[in-house]
Amino acid sequence: MSDAVRGACGCPEYRELSRRHFLAGAGGISLAALAPAWLPRVALAQDACTDRDVLVLIFLRGAADGLTLCVPHGENAYYAARPTLAIPRPDDASPNRATDLDGFFGLPPAMTPLLPAYQSGHLLIAHATGSTDASRSHFEAQRYMEVGDPGNDALFTGWLGRHLLGVAPLNPASILRAVAINFGVQQSLISAPQTIPIPDLDAFGLTGAAGTIAARNAAIADMYAAVSDPLRAVAQTTQQTIDLLNTIDFAGYTPAGGAVYPTGAFGTALRSTAALIKAEVGVEAVAVDLGGWDTHNNQGVFTGTMSGLMDQLSRGLAAMHADLFSGNGKNVTVVVQSEFGRRLAENGSFGSDHGHGNVMLLLGKHIAGGRVLANWPGLSSGQLFEGRDLEVTIDFRDILAEVVHERLANADLAGVFPGYSPTFPGVTNSCFRRGDLNCDGAVNNFDIDPFVLAITHPEAHAAAFPGCDPTRTGDINGDGLFNNFDIDPFTDCLVNRDGNCD
């Protein structure tokens, strides 16, 4: 076995977890797929500034090393603890040096494809994040993170599944609200309605001779028509999902913005996800895994295991950014997380062992990006968690809860994250258009009366247009206030700028 393969295999618990994860997910297929046999209907295209995004959740299984994904090159302790694994400082002559982001943090060479997304303000890196679970067990940490309640062994449903269960579908006629690009449903999606695991979106359907597929489909339909629900509903919905996905040309999909997805399963999953989102069939969430991050041996931050994984991750996200966010773009938020980080000090096998604090990546047009968000705890001996690991200063639920509330339009955070009161760390931007005083997504003559109402009777405007904040949408001159000085600029943007008040 090569060093690269051996490093990717990880510790025995990680290998066992991969098997368990498949079996548990496969066991959850029937539960997650229970749904009425609704007919599919293509959803209307959404404006890029609405209050509800499609969520793409990427889980880096195996515990990715956040201290390599985003390098704290301003920390001397980082270099002292990692004589062979540390990414050189940006001012080093080494070709493997970090690319500086803010004077303290930087990207390793394999992550630099993400620079355009970062520089555009669409990519946020949250550092020293993670879970309160300190077990350092892949199985427990992944499970607690995906159910959204660390330490709760009784909770089975996933946080994303509870979110989808608690909100009305974006498209009431959709038969497919979420997809797990996997052989089994990820724990985070357990209990989600109209959800199904599909390892390859382009190959979902009956195998065998093409000439007999129609006859076999008819035979299966007749067979299950005679049984009662829920089995009949599952069979009907599965067949309708096959028919629905067959209307999308995944193989022939042409990404926008010059995007080139990496080859391999992960790149194909992201490319297919983009095609599915653009088809607007009502999908609200997609879960994708990228495994192999359990790098105890020969971590390979410059060449080898981790470098290759970072290359897949960064080029995949960069392609998705160019593809989905070019032009007016789509309402999409991408969240990347892992169960825990790696220990600060490298081990004797040129790798790193299980740690605690980590990074999360967030990508989207309404993400407050272009920065590294961190309440940095430091890496000196007295600052480490249990004397060895990066401390967690931002709970992962704070970040996810803000995304759920601000970008997925779900205010029931107690239902999504039971027993937890989140503090929003500011990872999202408010979505609004200047001049859109009725908040219908357009700026035109229909905004004149709401503008006057907001100026003269703000209470009446609030009652007529709940959630439409004139202090944001009505501040046309950008002075931070909404008042009579905005009247002339508002008139100008309607008359002379075709409603472009931004």
RODO-2510 file (C-alpha; in nm, 4 decimals, decimal comma):
residues 502
     n   res          X          Y          Z
     1     m     0,0000     0,0000     0,0000
     2     s     0,1386     0,3433    -0,0895
     3     d     0,2007     0,6128     0,1707
     4     a    -0,0761     0,8218     0,0158
     5     v    -0,3283     0,5413     0,0404
     6     r    -0,2132     0,4454     0,3901
     7     g    -0,2515     0,8077     0,5060
     8     a    -0,5958     0,8341     0,3563
     9     c    -0,7158     0,5172     0,5286
    10     g    -0,6739     0,6775     0,8716
    11     c    -0,7077     0,5161     1,2127
    12     p    -0,9052     0,1923     1,2720
    13     e    -1,1975     0,3871     1,4203
    14     y    -1,2228     0,6021     1,1078
    15     r    -1,2241     0,2961     0,8821
    16     e    -1,4934     0,1350     1,0987
    17     l    -1,6918     0,4579     1,0973
    18     s    -1,6937     0,4654     0,7183
    19     r    -1,8576     0,1217     0,7197
    20     r    -2,1013     0,2145     0,9974
    21     h    -2,1902     0,5411     0,8275
    22     f    -2,2862     0,3578     0,5113
    23     l    -2,4941     0,0993     0,6961
    24     a    -2,6696     0,3563     0,9163
    25     g    -2,7411     0,5786     0,6201
    26     a    -2,8701     0,2931     0,4116
    27     g    -3,0954     0,1922     0,6984
    28     g    -3,2447     0,5396     0,6965
    29     i    -3,3426     0,5398     0,3309
    30     s    -3,7025     0,4336     0,3756
    31     l    -3,7567     0,6760     0,6646
    32     a    -3,6192     0,9722     0,4737
    33     a    -3,7944     0,8847     0,1494
    34     l    -4,1494     0,8600     0,2850
    35     a    -4,3483     1,1136     0,0830
    36     p    -4,6791     1,1590    -0,0966
    37     a    -4,6695     1,0796    -0,4658
    38     w    -4,6757     1,4411    -0,5748
    39     l    -4,6151     1,5200    -0,9390
    40     p    -4,2984     1,7185    -1,0083
    41     r    -4,3256     2,0735    -1,1327
    42     v    -4,0427     2,3045    -1,2261
    43     a    -4,0144     2,5963    -0,9863
    44     l    -4,0083     2,9535    -1,1070
    45     a    -3,6657     3,1144    -1,1123
    46     q    -3,5850     3,3135    -0,8026
    47     d    -3,4308     3,6565    -0,7887
    48     a    -3,0791     3,6444    -0,6477
    49     c    -3,1838     3,8566    -0,3508
    50     t    -3,4438     3,6611    -0,1588
    51     d    -3,4580     3,5382     0,1971
    52     r    -3,4129     3,1672     0,1276
    53     d    -3,1157     2,9844    -0,0197
    54     v    -3,0457     2,6331    -0,1335
    55     l    -2,7943     2,4853     0,1116
    56     v    -2,5013     2,2716    -0,0013
    57     l    -2,3507     2,0980     0,3022
    58     i    -2,0033     1,9499     0,2537
    59     f    -1,8632     1,7305     0,5306
    60     l    -1,4886     1,6599     0,5384
    61     r    -1,4931     1,3201     0,7042
    62     g    -1,1911     1,2073     0,8991
    63     a    -1,1120     1,5328     1,0841
    64     a    -0,9446     1,7776     0,8482
    65     d    -0,6465     1,9720     0,9784
    66     g    -0,7740     2,3288     1,0101
    67     l    -0,4275     2,4566     1,0976
    68     t    -0,3231     2,3625     0,7452
    69     l    -0,6454     2,4583     0,5658
    70     c    -0,6051     2,8105     0,7014
    71     v    -0,2537     2,8754     0,8284
    72     p    -0,1991     3,0939     1,1375
    73     h     0,1344     3,2169     1,0038
    74     g     0,1423     3,4926     1,2664
    75     e     0,1822     3,2314     1,5422
    76     n     0,5391     3,1377     1,6344
    77     a     0,4055     2,8428     1,8348
    78     y     0,2625     2,6942     1,5139
    79     y     0,6086     2,6703     1,3613
    80     a     0,7706     2,5407     1,6789
    81     a     0,5185     2,2552     1,7043
    82     r     0,5326     2,1533     1,3373
    83     p     0,8892     2,1378     1,2103
    84     t     0,7943     1,9442     0,8921
    85     l     0,4188     2,0102     0,8548
    86     a     0,4053     2,3878     0,8974
    87     i     0,3307     2,5927     0,5871
    88     p     0,6089     2,8542     0,5493
    89     r     0,5253     3,2180     0,6157
    90     p     0,4206     3,4379     0,3202
    91     d     0,7559     3,6214     0,3261
    92     d     0,9529     3,2965     0,3048
    93     a     1,1424     3,2183    -0,0161
    94     s     0,9934     2,8686    -0,0308
    95     p     0,7613     2,7914    -0,3235
    96     n     0,5381     2,6205    -0,0637
    97     r     0,4850     2,9427     0,1321
    98     a     0,1407     3,0571     0,2420
    99     t    -0,0526     3,3272     0,0616
   100     d    -0,1369     3,5990     0,3106
   101     l    -0,5022     3,6853     0,3726
   102     d    -0,5015     3,9421     0,6518
   103     g    -0,1550     3,9664     0,8018
   104     f    -0,2076     3,6735     1,0392
   105     f    -0,3821     3,3960     0,8471
   106     g    -0,3027     3,2575     0,5040
   107     l    -0,3823     2,9832     0,2553
   108     p    -0,1509     2,6918     0,1731
   109     p    -0,0645     2,6496    -0,1970
   110     a    -0,3276     2,3797    -0,2547
   111     m    -0,6057     2,6114    -0,1311
   112     t    -0,5185     2,9164    -0,3433
   113     p    -0,7852     2,8401    -0,6085
   114     l    -1,0224     2,9895    -0,3484
   115     l    -0,8594     3,3338    -0,3661
   116     p    -1,1053     3,4749    -0,6258
   117     a    -1,4017     3,3758    -0,4083
   118     y    -1,2301     3,5250    -0,1021
   119     q    -1,1383     3,8460    -0,2822
   120     s    -1,4920     3,8851    -0,4150
   121     g    -1,6236     3,8784    -0,0585
   122     h    -1,8125     3,5521    -0,1105
   123     l    -1,5865     3,3215     0,0941
   124     l    -1,5667     3,3361     0,4724
   125     i    -1,3222     3,1268     0,6744
   126     a    -1,4255     3,0809     1,0375
   127     h    -1,1347     2,9671     1,2551
   128     a    -1,1202     2,8123     1,6024
   129     t    -1,4681     2,6704     1,5481
   130     g    -1,6083     2,3344     1,6424
   131     s    -1,8092     2,1324     1,8890
   132     t    -1,8178     2,1182     2,2667
   133     d    -1,7706     1,7410     2,2355
   134     a    -1,4181     1,6563     2,3467
   135     s    -1,4229     1,2810     2,2814
   136     r    -1,1920     1,3012     1,9780
   137     s    -1,3903     1,0039     1,8473
   138     h    -1,4802     1,0206     1,4786
   139     f    -1,8032     0,8317     1,5373
   140     e    -1,9264     1,0402     1,8296
   141     a    -1,8055     1,3748     1,6983
   142     q    -1,9619     1,3298     1,3544
   143     r    -2,2880     1,2070     1,5015
   144     y    -2,3146     1,4899     1,7559
   145     m    -2,2336     1,7497     1,4922
   146     e    -2,4859     1,6111     1,2459
   147     v    -2,7715     1,5815     1,4943
   148     g    -2,6795     1,9305     1,6140
   149     d    -2,6726     1,8493     1,9850
   150     p    -2,3344     1,7369     2,1248
   151     g    -2,3693     1,4804     2,4015
   152     n    -2,7282     1,3857     2,3201
   153     d    -2,7190     1,0129     2,2521
   154     a    -3,0971     0,9848     2,2298
   155     l    -3,1445     1,2263     1,9411
   156     f    -3,1592     1,0527     1,6053
   157     t    -3,2871     1,3154     1,3627
   158     g    -3,0451     1,5496     1,1868
   159     w    -3,0383     1,9272     1,2286
   160     l    -3,0879     1,9834     0,8554
   161     g    -3,3654     1,7255     0,8456
   162     r    -3,5463     1,9045     1,1303
   163     h    -3,5080     2,2344     0,9487
   164     l    -3,6682     2,0982     0,6317
   165     l    -3,9383     1,9247     0,8330
   166     g    -4,0239     2,2536     1,0032
   167     v    -4,0576     2,4831     0,6999
   168     a    -4,2880     2,4813     0,4004
   169     p    -4,1246     2,3632     0,0782
   170     l    -3,9899     2,6243    -0,1606
   171     n    -4,2002     2,4556    -0,4267
   172     p    -4,5164     2,2923    -0,2832
   173     a    -4,5329     2,0554    -0,5800
   174     s    -4,1759     1,9303    -0,5536
   175     i    -4,1195     1,5604    -0,4902
   176     l    -3,7505     1,6136    -0,4134
   177     r    -3,6564     1,8578    -0,1377
   178     a    -3,3118     1,7238    -0,0496
   179     v    -3,0522     1,4911    -0,1961
   180     a    -2,7768     1,2997    -0,0203
   181     i    -2,5057     1,2357    -0,2777
   182     n    -2,4114     0,9135    -0,1084
   183     f    -2,5176     0,5502    -0,0818
   184     g    -2,7053     0,6349     0,2376
   185     v    -2,8645     0,9462     0,3853
   186     q    -2,6184     1,1441     0,5968
   187     q    -2,7153     1,1816     0,9619
   188     s    -2,7691     1,5557     0,9177
   189     l    -3,0566     1,4857     0,6752
   190     i    -3,2330     1,2135     0,8730
   191     s    -3,6059     1,3017     0,9079
   192     a    -3,5979     1,5376     0,6077
   193     p    -3,9107     1,5020     0,3928
   194     q    -3,8865     1,4081     0,0242
   195     t    -3,5192     1,3147     0,0619
   196     i    -3,3301     1,0342    -0,1043
   197     p    -2,9665     0,9130    -0,1266
   198     i    -2,8261     0,9078    -0,4791
   199     p    -2,4533     0,8384    -0,5212
   200     d    -2,4525     0,9482    -0,8870
   201     l    -2,7278     1,1816    -1,0068
   202     d    -2,6584     1,0936    -1,3692
   203     a    -2,6987     0,7192    -1,3137
   204     f    -3,0083     0,7034    -1,0949
   205     g    -3,2529     0,4496    -1,2337
   206     l    -3,2930     0,0907    -1,3395
   207     t    -2,9863    -0,0828    -1,4737
   208     g    -2,9850    -0,3472    -1,7428
   209     a    -3,0889    -0,3472    -2,1073
   210     a    -3,2194    -0,0085    -2,2190
   211     g    -3,4805    -0,1686    -2,4421
   212     t    -3,6649    -0,3270    -2,1497
   213     i    -3,6572    -0,0369    -1,9021
   214     a    -4,0058     0,0889    -1,9923
   215     a    -4,1573    -0,2567    -1,9518
   216     r    -3,9796    -0,3128    -1,6209
   217     n    -4,0919     0,0268    -1,4927
   218     a    -4,4510    -0,0599    -1,5804
   219     a    -4,4207    -0,3965    -1,4046
   220     i    -4,2829    -0,2336    -1,0899
   221     a    -4,5599     0,0280    -1,0949
   222     d    -4,8262    -0,2435    -1,1222
   223     m    -4,6616    -0,4443    -0,8450
   224     y    -4,6569    -0,1582    -0,5932
   225     a    -4,9971    -0,0207    -0,6915
   226     a    -5,1497    -0,3198    -0,5175
   227     v    -4,9803    -0,2563    -0,1808
   228     s    -5,0705    -0,0027     0,0846
   229     d    -4,8846     0,3080     0,1980
   230     p    -4,6173     0,3878     0,2978
   231     l    -4,4531     0,1286     0,0718
   232     r    -4,6643     0,2303    -0,2278
   233     a    -4,5847     0,6000    -0,1767
   234     v    -4,2124     0,5270    -0,1517
   235     a    -4,2157     0,3255    -0,4745
   236     q    -4,4170     0,5873    -0,6616
   237     t    -4,2040     0,8749    -0,5383
   238     t    -3,8827     0,6921    -0,6248
   239     q    -4,0010     0,6302    -0,9788
   240     q    -4,1119     0,9908    -1,0172
   241     t    -3,7732     1,1043    -0,8877
   242     i    -3,6022     0,8878    -1,1506
   243     d    -3,8224     1,0415    -1,4192
   244     l    -3,7548     1,3892    -1,2862
   245     l    -3,3770     1,3500    -1,2804
   246     n    -3,3831     1,2006    -1,6285
   247     t    -3,5075     1,5379    -1,7556
   248     i    -3,1763     1,6956    -1,6472
   249     d    -2,8763     1,6457    -1,8759
   250     f    -2,6104     1,5986    -1,6091
   251     a    -2,3566     1,4501    -1,8518
   252     g    -2,4008     1,7344    -2,1000
   253     y    -2,4190     2,0122    -1,8430
   254     t    -2,2083     2,3169    -1,9334
   255     p    -2,0994     2,5188    -1,6291
   256     a    -2,1189     2,8967    -1,6445
   257     g    -1,8435     3,1472    -1,5777
   258     g    -1,5700     2,9335    -1,7314
   259     a    -1,5921     2,6957    -1,4353
   260     v    -1,3956     2,3713    -1,4564
   261     y    -1,4811     2,1116    -1,1930
   262     p    -1,2076     1,8678    -1,0885
   263     t    -1,2298     1,5115    -1,2118
   264     g    -1,3267     1,2410    -0,9652
   265     a    -1,6270     1,1660    -0,7481
   266     f    -1,6186     1,4888    -0,5477
   267     g    -1,5897     1,7175    -0,8491
   268     t    -1,8647     1,5228    -1,0260
   269     a    -2,0881     1,5554    -0,7186
   270     l    -2,0443     1,9337    -0,7101
   271     r    -2,0944     1,9657    -1,0858
   272     s    -2,4128     1,7590    -1,0679
   273     t    -2,5277     1,9632    -0,7674
   274     a    -2,4907     2,2829    -0,9692
   275     a    -2,6900     2,1318    -1,2580
   276     l    -2,9613     2,0177    -1,0183
   277     i    -2,9886     2,3608    -0,8560
   278     k    -3,0057     2,5363    -1,1920
   279     a    -3,2815     2,3003    -1,3076
   280     e    -3,5004     2,4555    -1,0335
   281     v    -3,6985     2,1446    -0,9497
   282     g    -3,7512     2,2454    -0,5884
   283     v    -3,4392     2,0992    -0,4241
   284     e    -3,3526     2,2903    -0,1051
   285     a    -3,0508     2,1030     0,0302
   286     v    -2,7736     1,8798    -0,0996
   287     a    -2,5288     1,6908     0,1239
   288     v    -2,1885     1,5902    -0,0125
   289     d    -1,9019     1,4098     0,1624
   290     l    -1,5290     1,4259     0,1004
   291     g    -1,3480     1,1661     0,3061
   292     g    -0,9880     1,0677     0,3757
   293     w    -0,8799     1,3476     0,6125
   294     d    -0,7621     1,1218     0,8986
   295     t    -0,3936     1,1943     0,8419
   296     h    -0,2068     1,0222     1,1256
   297     n     0,0742     0,9157     0,8931
   298     n     0,2523     1,1042     0,6145
   299     q     0,0032     1,3893     0,6147
   300     g     0,1429     1,5329     0,2930
   301     v     0,0610     1,9020     0,3189
   302     f     0,2758     1,9918     0,0155
   303     t     0,2434     1,6729    -0,1903
   304     g     0,0538     1,3614    -0,0940
   305     t    -0,2695     1,2866     0,0886
   306     m    -0,3767     1,6191     0,2350
   307     s    -0,2421     1,8262    -0,0514
   308     g    -0,4488     1,6180    -0,2935
   309     l    -0,7608     1,6511    -0,0799
   310     m    -0,7165     2,0275    -0,0474
   311     d    -0,6722     2,0501    -0,4239
   312     q    -1,0006     1,8662    -0,4806
   313     l    -1,1807     2,0775    -0,2236
   314     s    -1,0492     2,4153    -0,3345
   315     r    -1,0883     2,3573    -0,7080
   316     g    -1,4369     2,2139    -0,6556
   317     l    -1,5495     2,5129    -0,4489
   318     a    -1,3817     2,7552    -0,6901
   319     a    -1,5684     2,5978    -0,9817
   320     m    -1,8968     2,6125    -0,7932
   321     h    -1,8320     2,9795    -0,7146
   322     a    -1,7654     3,0652    -1,0784
   323     d    -2,0569     2,8526    -1,1989
   324     l    -2,3350     2,9448    -0,9579
   325     f    -2,2429     3,3010    -0,8708
   326     s    -2,1637     3,4366    -1,2170
   327     g    -2,4015     3,7040    -1,3458
   328     n    -2,7116     3,7419    -1,1329
   329     g    -2,6266     3,4140    -0,9664
   330     k    -2,8310     3,1701    -0,7668
   331     n    -2,9515     3,1708    -0,4090
   332     v    -2,6997     2,9227    -0,2724
   333     t    -2,5034     2,8960     0,0505
   334     v    -2,2253     2,6384     0,0798
   335     v    -2,1078     2,5247     0,4245
   336     v    -1,7952     2,3117     0,4736
   337     q    -1,7239     2,1486     0,8094
   338     s    -1,5397     1,8567     0,9713
   339     e    -1,5905     1,6710     1,2990
   340     f    -1,2824     1,8126     1,4751
   341     g    -0,9335     1,9368     1,3937
   342     r    -0,5887     1,7893     1,4455
   343     r    -0,3457     1,8249     1,7344
   344     l    -0,1126     2,1252     1,7187
   345     a     0,2081     1,9209     1,7458
   346     e     0,2966     1,6869     1,4631
   347     n     0,3629     1,3251     1,5564
   348     g     0,6565     1,0984     1,4861
   349     s     0,5005     0,9647     1,1659
   350     f     0,4956     1,3025     0,9879
   351     g     0,1242     1,3301     1,0575
   352     s    -0,1062     1,4744     1,3215
   353     d    -0,3408     1,3109     1,5690
   354     h    -0,6973     1,3878     1,6734
   355     g    -0,7482     1,7427     1,8000
   356     h    -1,0301     1,9817     1,8843
   357     g    -1,0763     2,3262     1,7265
   358     n    -1,1004     2,3565     1,3484
   359     v    -1,2171     2,5754     1,0606
   360     m    -1,5448     2,6091     0,8724
   361     l    -1,5804     2,7530     0,5223
   362     l    -1,8878     2,9411     0,4026
   363     l    -1,9475     3,0398     0,0424
   364     g    -2,2307     3,2503    -0,0950
   365     k    -2,3362     3,5873    -0,2327
   366     h    -2,4934     3,6728     0,1004
   367     i    -2,2032     3,5500     0,3115
   368     a    -2,0041     3,8246     0,4851
   369     g    -1,6827     3,6974     0,3341
   370     g    -1,3464     3,8279     0,2271
   371     r    -1,2126     3,7723     0,5779
   372     v    -1,1140     3,5184     0,8404
   373     l    -1,3603     3,5273     1,1290
   374     a    -1,1834     3,4301     1,4507
   375     n    -1,1871     3,4897     1,8212
   376     w    -0,8337     3,3591     1,8160
   377     p    -0,7349     3,1820     2,1398
   378     g    -0,3636     3,1506     2,0639
   379     l    -0,1388     2,8451     2,0404
   380     s     0,0955     2,8934     2,3337
   381     s     0,1036     2,6149     2,5923
   382     g    -0,1266     2,7944     2,8355
   383     q    -0,3791     2,8725     2,5602
   384     l    -0,4347     2,5222     2,4225
   385     f    -0,7362     2,3054     2,4957
   386     e    -0,6258     2,0353     2,7398
   387     g    -0,2706     2,1529     2,6804
   388     r    -0,2489     2,0192     2,3246
   389     d    -0,5218     2,1387     2,0869
   390     l    -0,6624     2,4543     1,9323
   391     e    -0,9430     2,5807     2,1567
   392     v    -1,2982     2,6183     2,0224
   393     t    -1,4125     2,9788     2,0602
   394     i    -1,7037     2,9735     1,8115
   395     d    -1,9564     2,6937     1,8474
   396     f    -2,0435     2,5388     1,5117
   397     r    -2,4122     2,5761     1,6013
   398     d    -2,3759     2,9543     1,6173
   399     i    -2,2658     2,9578     1,2546
   400     l    -2,5246     2,7056     1,1345
   401     a    -2,8035     2,8745     1,3308
   402     e    -2,7298     3,2081     1,1654
   403     v    -2,7364     3,0443     0,8232
   404     v    -3,0660     2,8705     0,9070
   405     h    -3,2238     3,1914     1,0357
   406     e    -3,0858     3,4442     0,7877
   407     r    -3,0419     3,2444     0,4653
   408     l    -3,2892     2,9543     0,5039
   409     a    -3,5676     3,1699     0,6567
   410     n    -3,6346     2,9481     0,9567
   411     a    -3,6850     3,1272     1,2876
   412     d    -3,7506     2,8073     1,4863
   413     l    -3,3926     2,7602     1,5995
   414     a    -3,5054     2,5769     1,9123
   415     g    -3,6493     2,3072     1,6881
   416     v    -3,3352     2,2842     1,4777
   417     f    -3,0842     2,3042     1,7646
   418     p    -3,2712     2,1864     2,0761
   419     g    -3,1517     2,3114     2,4121
   420     y    -2,9118     2,5647     2,2636
   421     s    -2,9361     2,9449     2,2464
   422     p    -2,7104     3,0526     1,9600
   423     t    -2,5200     3,3772     1,9278
   424     f    -2,4939     3,4889     1,5671
   425     p    -2,1268     3,5600     1,4868
   426     g    -2,2058     3,7686     1,1777
   427     v    -2,1381     3,5269     0,8928
   428     t    -2,4198     3,6506     0,6673
   429     n    -2,5100     3,9753     0,4959
   430     s    -2,8604     4,1140     0,4906
   431     c    -3,0275     4,0592     0,1563
   432     f    -3,1995     4,3707     0,0259
   433     r    -3,2184     4,6051    -0,2735
   434     r    -3,2143     4,9805    -0,2309
   435     g    -3,5416     5,1231    -0,3536
   436     d    -3,7394     4,8000    -0,3090
   437     l    -3,9780     4,9412    -0,0484
   438     n    -4,2354     4,6635    -0,0890
   439     c    -3,9649     4,3917    -0,0870
   440     d    -4,0954     4,2081    -0,3907
   441     g    -3,7461     4,1749    -0,5403
   442     a    -3,7893     4,4534    -0,7978
   443     v    -3,7549     4,8322    -0,7981
   444     n    -4,0268     5,0015    -1,0010
   445     n    -4,3319     5,2276    -0,9786
   446     f    -4,4996     4,9854    -0,7371
   447     d    -4,2464     5,1019    -0,4770
   448     i    -4,3604     5,4667    -0,4865
   449     d    -4,6583     5,4327    -0,2538
   450     p    -4,4642     5,2107    -0,0062
   451     f    -4,1829     5,4693    -0,0125
   452     v    -4,4241     5,7513     0,0748
   453     l    -4,5899     5,5343     0,3406
   454     a    -4,2549     5,4536     0,5007
   455     i    -4,1622     5,8244     0,5113
   456     t    -4,4942     5,9467     0,6464
   457     h    -4,6304     5,6553     0,8507
   458     p    -4,3532     5,4043     0,9299
   459     e    -4,5797     5,1996     1,1580
   460     a    -4,8306     5,1524     0,8770
   461     h    -4,5507     5,0514     0,6397
   462     a    -4,4254     4,7937     0,8907
   463     a    -4,7757     4,6471     0,9189
   464     a    -4,8295     4,6417     0,5424
   465     f    -4,4867     4,5008     0,4563
   466     p    -4,3629     4,2944     0,7534
   467     g    -3,9912     4,2283     0,7503
   468     c    -3,9288     4,4954     0,4862
   469     d    -3,6951     4,7378     0,6638
   470     p    -3,6992     5,0881     0,5058
   471     t    -3,3839     5,1878     0,6938
   472     r    -3,2041     4,9500     0,4583
   473     t    -3,4128     4,9515     0,1403
   474     g    -3,4970     5,3224     0,1573
   475     d    -3,1506     5,4613     0,2270
   476     i    -3,0950     5,5539    -0,1383
   477     n    -2,8202     5,8118    -0,0830
   478     g    -2,6261     5,5728     0,1399
   479     d    -2,5819     5,8059     0,4352
   480     g    -2,7068     5,5471     0,6847
   481     l    -3,0429     5,7205     0,7336
   482     f    -3,3865     5,6969     0,5747
   483     n    -3,5455     6,0405     0,5526
   484     n    -3,6535     6,3184     0,3154
   485     f    -3,3021     6,3414     0,1707
   486     d    -3,3654     6,0053     0,0015
   487     i    -3,6643     6,1331    -0,2009
   488     d    -3,4690     6,2916    -0,4863
   489     p    -3,2246     6,0000    -0,5250
   490     f    -3,5199     5,7576    -0,5235
   491     t    -3,6928     5,9582    -0,7971
   492     d    -3,3696     5,9700    -0,9969
   493     c    -3,3166     5,5927    -0,9866
   494     l    -3,6742     5,5291    -1,1018
   495     v    -3,6762     5,7906    -1,3789
   496     n    -3,3199     5,7886    -1,5046
   497     r    -3,1612     5,4595    -1,3955
   498     d    -3,4278     5,1970    -1,4695
   499     g    -3,4725     5,1184    -1,1022
   500     n    -3,1011     5,0696    -1,0304
   501     c    -3,0720     5,2399    -0,6907
   502     d    -2,7597     5,0511    -0,5784
***
